[in-house]
């Protein structure tokens, strides 16, 4: 009973901070790090020398891997490229660069991030680009073979917040599993973890595994989504111990002690 009370208390505390846009704070004897969820900082800070440059911005690292390929993209409203004071969605940028994007896969909250938590999201068509959208929070949570038969390479670019119950890492798991089973390479465009400077909370008991907690990690796990993907592979958490062929485009000018504020809320809640 004591364990359940502690677990629920920690979960309620973290949920409250995320929903209210307040601060996660970690403090030691010499340094205090604060990360605000949903706070406003100058857009130019994303490209200035010495500040984090997200994987999506490092186009020279991944565009050559996409040219001449049929590309699927797992993305939402956070999948943007920052330049000066402008933000361009990754899908729009790739299409402008003549990359053959054929399908978009959307996580919880949908491609444009407008659906409520746990809301069933249907497949559809993106009104701006005309691309088909396959929901991974609707009829299926894992791309099916028929979704992947016209795809040569998959790209995953979603901002995570580093807590176990965020379903974006569960979607990552199933995308990796589907790619491994269908021999499709996966390129992960990494982004900073705004809570990446500490690890806290109970480790999930595997018997309580669900879509809001799939792996035996701490409640606040401290990893970027690219690092998390490497852990999924390394720990052989995919079905039958499969390994996904992943390429992680890392964040430049980033360490786990780098303060980072989210410019775009990762969920509407």
C-alpha positions in Angstrom: 0.0 0.0 0.0 2.8 2.4 0.8 4.4 1.7 -2.6 1.2 2.4 -4.4 0.6 5.6 -2.6 4.1 6.8 -3.4 3.8 5.9 -7.1 0.4 7.6 -7.5 1.6 10.7 -5.6 4.7 11.0 -7.9 2.5 10.5 -11.0 0.0 13.1 -9.9 2.8 15.5 -9.1 4.4 15.2 -12.5 1.1 15.3 -14.4 0.2 18.5 -12.5 3.5 20.2 -13.5 3.1 19.2 -17.1 -0.5 20.3 -17.5 0.1 23.6 -15.8 3.3 24.4 -17.7 5.4 24.8 -14.5 9.0 23.9 -13.8 10.8 20.7 -13.2 13.8 21.7 -11.1 16.8 19.7 -10.1 19.3 21.3 -7.7 22.7 20.2 -6.3 25.3 22.0 -4.3 26.7 24.0 -7.2 24.1 24.2 -10.0 20.4 24.8 -10.4 18.7 23.7 -13.6 15.2 24.7 -14.5 13.2 23.6 -17.5 9.9 25.2 -18.3 7.4 23.2 -20.3 5.6 25.3 -22.9 7.4 28.5 -22.0 8.4 31.1 -24.5 12.1 31.8 -25.4 13.5 33.5 -28.5 13.3 31.3 -31.6 16.8 32.3 -32.6 18.1 30.6 -29.6 17.6 27.3 -31.4 20.2 28.1 -34.0 22.7 30.3 -32.2 26.2 28.9 -31.7 26.5 27.2 -28.4 22.8 26.4 -28.0 21.0 23.1 -28.9 20.5 22.5 -32.6 17.8 19.8 -32.9 18.3 16.8 -35.2 15.7 18.0 -37.7 17.8 21.2 -38.2 20.8 19.1 -39.2 19.5 18.4 -42.7 23.0 17.7 -44.1 23.0 14.6 -41.9 19.8 12.9 -43.1 18.7 14.4 -46.4 21.3 12.3 -48.4 19.7 9.2 -46.7 16.3 10.1 -48.1 17.0 11.2 -51.6 15.6 8.7 -54.1 13.7 6.9 -51.4 10.0 6.5 -50.6 9.7 8.1 -47.1 7.3 7.6 -44.2 7.3 10.1 -41.4 6.2 9.7 -37.8 5.5 13.2 -36.7 3.2 15.7 -34.9 3.0 19.4 -34.2 6.5 19.5 -32.6 8.2 18.2 -35.7 9.6 21.5 -36.9 12.8 23.0 -38.2 13.8 26.2 -36.5 15.5 29.0 -38.6 15.9 32.5 -37.2 12.4 33.4 -36.0 10.7 31.0 -38.4 9.4 27.5 -37.8 8.7 25.1 -40.7 7.2 21.7 -40.3 9.5 18.9 -41.2 7.0 17.4 -43.7 6.7 20.8 -45.5 10.5 21.2 -45.5 11.1 17.7 -46.9 8.5 18.2 -49.7 10.1 21.6 -50.6 13.5 19.7 -50.8 11.9 17.3 -53.3 12.0 14.4 -50.8 9.4 11.8 -51.7 7.3 11.7 -48.6 4.5 9.1 -49.2 2.8 8.6 -45.8 2.6 10.4 -42.4 2.1 8.4 -39.2 0.6 10.2 -36.3 0.9 9.5 -32.5 -1.5 10.3 -29.7 -3.1 13.7 -30.1 -2.8 13.4 -33.9 -0.6 14.9 -36.6 -1.5 18.5 -35.7 -1.7 17.9 -32.0 -5.4 18.7 -31.5 -6.9 15.5 -30.1 -7.3 15.1 -26.3 -5.4 12.6 -24.2 -6.4 9.0 -24.9 -8.8 10.1 -27.7 -9.2 7.7 -30.6 -7.7 9.3 -33.7 -8.9 8.2 -37.1 -6.8 7.8 -40.3 -7.2 10.8 -42.6 -5.6 13.1 -45.2 -3.5 16.1 -44.4 -5.4 19.1 -45.8 -2.2 21.1 -46.4 -0.2 18.5 -48.3 -2.7 15.9 -49.4 -0.6 13.2 -47.8 -2.4 10.2 -46.2 -2.2 10.0 -42.4 -2.1 6.7 -40.6 -3.1 7.0 -37.0 -1.0 5.1 -34.5 -3.5 6.0 -31.8 -6.7 4.6 -33.4 -7.4 1.2 -35.0 -3.8 0.2 -34.6 -0.8 1.4 -32.5 1.7 -0.4 -34.7 2.3 0.2 -38.5 0.9 -2.8 -40.4 2.8 -4.5 -43.3 0.3 -2.9 -45.8 1.2 0.5 -44.4 4.9 -0.1 -45.0 5.0 -1.9 -48.4 5.5 1.4 -50.3 8.1 2.8 -47.9 11.8 2.4 -48.2 12.9 4.4 -45.1 11.1 5.8 -42.0 11.8 9.0 -40.2 10.7 9.6 -36.5 10.7 13.2 -35.2 8.7 13.9 -32.1 9.5 16.0 -29.1 9.3 14.0 -25.9 9.5 15.2 -22.3 11.3 12.3 -20.6 8.6 10.7 -18.5 7.5 7.1 -18.8 3.8 7.6 -19.2 4.1 9.8 -22.3 3.0 7.6 -25.1 5.4 8.9 -27.7 8.0 6.4 -26.5 5.4 3.6 -26.7 4.8 4.7 -30.3 8.5 4.7 -30.9 8.7 1.1 -29.6 6.0 -0.1 -32.0 7.4 1.8 -35.0 10.9 0.2 -34.3 9.3 -3.2 -34.1 7.4 -2.8 -37.4 10.5 -1.5 -39.1 12.6 -4.4 -37.8 10.0 -6.9 -39.0 9.8 -5.4 -42.4 13.5 -4.6 -42.9 13.0 -0.8 -43.1 15.7 1.5 -41.7 14.6 4.1 -39.2 16.1 7.6 -38.9 15.4 9.3 -35.6 15.8 13.1 -35.5 16.7 13.6 -31.9 15.6 16.5 -29.7 16.7 17.5 -26.2 15.0 16.1 -23.1 13.7 19.1 -21.1 14.0 16.9 -18.0 17.2 15.2 -19.0 19.4 16.3 -16.1 18.0 13.8 -13.6 16.3 10.4 -13.1 13.6 10.0 -10.5 10.6 7.8 -9.5 9.9 4.1 -9.3 11.0 1.7 -12.0 8.0 0.1 -13.7 7.2 -3.5 -12.8 7.0 -5.4 -16.1 3.8 -7.1 -15.0 2.1 -3.7 -15.1 3.2 -3.0 -18.7 0.7 -1.0 -20.8 0.7 1.7 -23.5 1.3 4.3 -20.9 4.3 2.4 -19.5 6.0 -0.3 -21.6 9.5 -0.6 -20.2 11.2 -1.1 -16.8 12.5 2.4 -16.6 12.1 5.1 -13.9 9.1 7.5 -14.0 11.5 10.3 -15.1 14.0 8.4 -17.2 16.5 11.2 -18.3 17.0 10.1 -21.9 16.4 11.8 -25.2 14.1 9.9 -27.6 17.2 8.9 -29.7 18.9 7.5 -26.6 15.7 5.7 -25.6 15.6 4.0 -29.0 19.1 2.8 -28.5 18.1 1.4 -25.1 15.2 -0.4 -26.6 17.5 -2.1 -29.1 20.2 -2.7 -26.5 17.9 -4.3 -24.0 16.1 -6.3 -26.7 12.7 -5.1 -25.7 11.2 -5.6 -29.2 9.2 -8.7 -29.9 11.4 -11.8 -30.3 14.5 -9.7 -29.4 14.4 -8.1 -32.9 16.8 -5.3 -33.6 15.8 -2.2 -35.5 18.3 -0.6 -38.0 18.3 2.9 -36.5 20.3 6.0 -37.3 20.1 8.8 -34.7 20.8 12.3 -35.8 21.9 13.8 -32.5 21.3 17.2 -31.1 24.3 19.5 -31.5 25.5 21.6 -28.6 23.6 19.5 -26.1 24.5 17.6 -22.9 22.2 16.4 -20.2 23.1 19.5 -18.1 21.9 21.9 -20.9 18.8 23.8 -19.8 16.2 23.5 -22.5 12.7 25.1 -22.8 10.0 23.7 -25.1 8.9 26.2 -27.8 5.9 24.0 -28.7 3.7 22.1 -26.3 4.1 18.4 -26.9 0.5 17.8 -26.1 -2.6 20.0 -25.9 -3.4 18.9 -22.3 
